């Protein structure tokens, strides 16, 4: 089916999962249906994967005292996704960093956690290691040691984008773009000139190719399929005492990574793949460039001084007339 004209694109932006959510569909007549499907998916993911909600499944797992817990298909998928991300990144993206984040003050919803500027009272807590998670995908049970706290922040939002885009695409006649705080997935037939995505240093904003996106001229790419994600040490940062902290943790130390990169954007076959790679690249530092090249993942890495390194075909101009190819690339 031919993509709808740009003037027919429907958009909706709102808050969800502690960040912003943007929804774009190529036919505005599909917007309300797509919005309903997206909000339903986001609620389901929050109820399954939130570290802060006492009524969430993950909260029950984290407070089970080391006993096995029966879980839903959704949390099973989310945990399997997180463990796969840990495995393929050699533990650089580790779901057992929950206690590490809590020790750094990220022990409640981020909007509330960032308001507390007092000194930290406890020492850092290194991650227990993803191998400590016992997940049975057939019986749908999980057990973690009593001292382990899981956090799915590195993968659950990207998984939600993938799931929502697939669900919406199956229900509407045209194309869809889902953007959850910089984790983007597109599905279905895109606009004729693709989806224009503006790249900023702390998030990703998306609009149709004919619209003026927040990224501005010279800081945008065009995507037609797959996923795109940006990880940044600036996006989710807070202050405790005289120390600036952020959410990308070195599992072995339990401390925020002191990376040479302030922002990394990656295009891949799925949003989960893109976000896994962008997060791991921040942790890996200089080694990330070769790693991304070997995986043939298009990426834009921004150093602290603002200079950039591009890999695997990321468009050199970052203009609205270039295209980031994501099909087939997997972390």
C-alpha positions in Angstrom: 0.0 0.0 0.0 1.2 3.5 -0.9 2.1 5.6 2.2 -0.3 8.4 3.0 0.6 11.9 2.1 2.6 13.7 4.8 -0.4 16.0 5.6 -2.4 12.9 6.6 0.0 11.8 9.3 -1.5 11.7 12.8 0.6 12.4 15.9 0.1 12.1 19.7 2.7 12.8 22.4 2.2 12.1 26.1 4.1 10.9 29.2 4.6 7.2 30.0 7.1 4.9 31.7 8.7 7.9 33.3 9.5 9.6 30.0 7.8 11.0 26.9 6.0 8.8 24.4 5.3 9.9 20.8 3.1 8.0 18.3 2.9 8.7 14.6 0.7 7.0 12.0 0.7 7.6 8.3 -3.1 7.8 8.2 -4.6 10.1 10.9 -7.8 8.1 10.8 -5.9 5.3 12.6 -4.6 7.5 15.4 -7.2 6.8 18.0 -7.0 3.0 17.5 -3.2 3.1 17.5 -3.2 5.3 20.6 -5.4 2.8 22.5 -3.2 -0.1 21.5 -0.1 1.8 22.6 -1.4 2.9 26.0 -2.6 -0.7 26.6 0.8 -2.1 25.8 2.6 0.5 28.0 0.3 -0.2 31.0 1.0 -3.9 30.6 4.7 -3.4 30.4 4.7 -1.1 33.5 2.7 -3.7 35.5 5.1 -6.4 34.5 8.4 -4.6 34.6 8.4 -1.6 37.0 11.0 -1.7 39.7 9.0 0.9 41.7 5.3 -0.3 41.7 4.4 -2.6 44.6 1.8 -4.1 42.4 4.2 -5.0 39.6 5.4 -8.5 38.8 9.0 -7.4 38.9 8.5 -6.0 42.4 7.2 -9.3 43.6 10.3 -11.1 42.1 12.7 -8.6 43.7 11.0 -9.2 47.1 10.5 -12.9 47.0 13.4 -13.6 49.4 15.2 -15.9 46.9 12.1 -18.1 46.2 10.9 -18.9 42.7 8.0 -16.8 41.4 5.5 -17.7 38.6 5.4 -14.9 36.1 3.4 -13.8 33.0 4.3 -14.4 29.4 5.2 -10.7 29.1 7.6 -10.7 32.0 9.1 -13.9 30.8 9.8 -12.3 27.5 11.1 -9.2 29.1 13.5 -11.1 31.3 14.6 -13.3 28.5 15.3 -10.2 26.4 17.3 -8.7 29.3 19.4 -11.8 29.8 20.0 -12.1 26.0 21.3 -8.5 26.1 23.6 -9.3 28.9 24.9 -12.4 27.2 25.7 -10.7 23.8 27.3 -7.7 25.5 29.5 -9.9 27.8 27.6 -8.4 30.8 28.0 -4.8 29.9 24.2 -4.5 29.9 23.2 -6.3 33.1 19.6 -6.6 34.6 21.0 -7.2 38.1 22.0 -3.5 38.5 18.9 -2.7 40.4 20.7 -2.6 43.8 23.5 -0.5 42.2 21.0 2.1 41.0 19.2 2.1 44.4 22.4 2.7 46.2 23.0 5.7 44.0 19.7 7.2 44.9 17.6 5.9 42.0 15.4 4.0 44.4 12.0 5.4 43.3 10.4 6.9 40.2 13.0 9.2 38.6 10.9 12.3 38.8 11.0 11.9 42.6 14.5 10.5 43.0 16.1 13.4 41.3 14.6 15.9 43.9 16.7 14.3 46.7 20.2 16.0 46.6 21.4 14.7 50.0 24.7 12.9 50.3 24.6 9.1 49.7 24.8 7.1 52.9 25.8 3.6 51.6 28.8 2.5 49.5 28.3 1.4 45.8 26.9 -2.0 45.1 28.4 -3.9 42.2 25.8 -6.0 40.2 25.5 -9.6 41.2 25.8 -10.7 37.6 23.2 -11.8 35.1 24.2 -15.4 35.5 22.5 -15.4 39.0 19.1 -15.1 37.4 17.3 -18.5 37.1 14.6 -18.1 34.4 12.6 -21.1 33.2 10.8 -19.9 30.0 8.8 -23.1 29.7 7.3 -23.1 33.2 7.4 -19.3 33.3 9.2 -19.0 36.6 12.1 -17.0 37.8 14.3 -17.0 40.9 16.9 -14.5 42.0 19.0 -14.6 45.2 17.5 -12.6 48.0 20.3 -10.0 47.7 19.7 -9.4 44.0 17.4 -6.6 42.7 16.5 -6.7 39.0 16.2 -3.6 36.9 14.9 -3.8 33.3 15.4 -0.2 32.4 18.0 -1.0 29.8 15.7 -3.2 27.7 12.0 -3.1 28.8 11.3 0.3 27.2 12.8 -0.8 23.9 10.9 -4.0 24.0 7.7 -2.0 24.6 8.4 0.0 21.5 9.0 -3.2 19.4 5.8 -4.8 20.8 3.6 -1.8 20.4 4.8 -1.0 16.8 4.1 -4.6 15.8 0.7 -4.7 17.4 -0.4 -1.4 15.9 1.0 -2.3 12.5 -1.1 -5.4 12.5 -4.3 -3.5 13.3 -4.0 -0.4 10.9 -3.6 0.0 7.2 -0.5 2.1 7.1 2.8 2.7 8.9 3.5 3.6 12.5 6.4 5.1 14.5 6.6 4.6 18.3 9.1 6.7 20.2 9.5 6.0 23.9 12.0 8.5 25.3 14.4 8.0 22.4 13.7 4.3 21.8 12.1 4.2 18.4 10.5 1.4 16.3 8.8 1.8 13.0 6.6 -0.8 11.3 4.4 -1.0 8.2 4.6 1.1 5.1 6.4 4.4 6.0 5.7 7.8 4.5 6.9 8.2 0.9 10.1 9.9 2.0 10.5 7.9 5.2 10.3 8.9 8.8 12.5 11.9 9.7 14.2 11.5 13.1 16.0 14.3 14.7 19.1 13.4 16.8 19.8 15.4 19.9 22.4 14.8 22.6 20.0 13.5 25.2 17.0 12.1 23.3 15.6 11.4 19.9 12.7 13.2 18.4 10.7 12.0 15.5 8.4 13.6 12.9 7.5 12.8 9.4 10.0 13.7 6.7 8.0 16.7 5.6 7.8 18.2 9.1 10.3 20.4 10.9 11.6 18.2 13.6 13.2 19.3 16.9 16.6 18.0 15.7 16.8 20.9 13.3 18.6 20.9 9.9 21.9 18.9 9.8 20.9 16.7 12.8 18.4 14.3 11.4 18.2 11.0 9.5 15.5 9.2 7.6 14.5 5.7 8.6 12.1 3.4 6.9 12.1 0.2 9.0 13.6 -1.4 12.1 14.7 0.4 15.3 16.7 3.4 16.4 17.9 4.2 19.9 20.0 6.8 21.7 21.7 6.3 25.0 23.2 9.2 26.9 24.9 10.0 30.1 23.0 13.3 30.1 19.4 12.1 29.7 18.7 10.5 33.1 21.1 12.3 35.5 20.9 13.5 39.0 22.9 15.1 41.8 23.6 13.6 45.2 25.7 15.8 47.5 28.5 17.2 45.2 28.4 14.2 42.9 26.7 14.1 39.5 25.3 10.7 38.7 23.6 9.0 35.8 21.8 5.7 35.0 24.3 3.9 32.8 26.1 1.6 35.3 29.4 -0.3 35.1 28.1 -3.6 36.5 31.5 -4.6 38.0 31.7 -1.4 40.1 28.1 -0.4 40.6 29.0 3.2 39.6 28.0 5.3 36.6 30.4 4.8 33.7 32.9 7.5 33.1 32.7 7.2 29.3 34.4 9.0 26.5 31.0 9.2 24.9 28.2 11.4 26.1 25.7 10.1 23.5 25.5 7.1 21.2 22.7 6.5 18.6 22.4 3.1 16.9 20.2 1.8 14.1 19.3 -1.9 14.1 16.7 -4.5 13.1 14.8 -3.9 16.3 14.6 -1.3 19.0 15.9 -3.8 21.6 19.0 -4.5 19.4 19.6 -0.8 18.9 19.2 0.1 22.6 21.3 -2.8 23.7 24.1 -1.7 21.4 23.9 2.0 22.2 24.0 1.3 26.0 26.9 -1.2 25.7 28.8 1.3 23.5 28.6 3.9 26.3 30.0 1.3 28.7 32.7 0.1 26.4 34.2 3.5 25.6 36.7 3.6 22.8 36.4 -0.2 22.2 32.8 0.4 21.1 33.8 1.7 17.6 35.4 -1.5 16.5 32.7 -3.6 18.1 29.9 -1.7 16.3 31.8 -1.9 13.0 32.2 -5.7 13.4 28.5 -6.0 14.0 27.8 -3.8 11.0 25.6 -1.5 13.1 25.2 2.1 11.9 26.0 4.3 14.8 26.7 8.0 15.7 28.9 8.3 18.8 29.4 11.8 20.3 32.4 12.5 22.5 32.3 14.8 25.5 33.8 17.7 23.4 31.0 17.3 20.8 33.1 15.6 18.1 31.5 12.6 16.4 32.5 9.1 15.2 30.3 7.3 12.7 30.2 3.6 12.0 28.9 1.1 9.5 27.2 3.5 7.1 25.6 6.0 9.4 25.0 9.0 7.1 28.0 11.3 7.2 25.9 14.5 6.8 23.2 13.8 9.4 20.9 15.7 7.1 17.3 15.1 6.4 18.1 13.8 3.0 20.3 10.9 4.2 19.1 7.6 5.4 20.1 5.3 8.3 19.7 1.8 7.2 18.6 -0.6 9.9 17.2 -3.7 8.2 19.1 -6.8 9.0 21.4 -5.3 11.6 21.4 -7.1 15.0 23.4 -6.7 18.1 
